Amino acid sequence: MYNQLFVRIAVSTAFLSAVADRFGVWGAPGASHVSWGNWANFVAYSNTLNFFVPESFGNILAIGATLLEVVLAILLLIGYKLRFTAFVAGILLISFAIVMTLSLGIKSTFDYSVWVGAAACFLLRTADNFPISIDRYIELRKK
């Protein structure tokens, strides 16, 4: 019961921590353990990963990734539409892993544990039930 909740919290905090870094919550650019430190640095990083699209499209992709990470983190935390949410989160992480591998090399995906996160999401999708979730609450209300 608690293992799937732990996976939900772990993936959610990973998403939210990355988003927080983009807005300087973890510190300024160049500070210890800070990947970006501000939005401009994150967009530059995103453009590096998305080398196959025009740079003018980079801000849109950065915003899209950020919004998806926030929405998926919230849905995982509250436990809403968990099988679908876990699947989408896994696909997002696989997408990150692929573009990171193509642009930066495979090691970058290991450093950020992208494959582990994706695997956790796909494993979460196979859970039989989610006793601590809004999904469970909705299910009980229908009875």
Secondary structure, 3 states (H helix, E strand, C coil): CHHHHHHHHHHHHHHHHHHHHHCCCCCCCCCCCCCCCCHHHHHHHHHHHCCCCCHHHHHHHHHHHHHHHHHHHHHHHHCCCHHHHHHHHHHHHHHHHHHHHHHHCHHHHHHCCHHHHHHHHHHHHCCCCCCCCHHHHHHHHHC
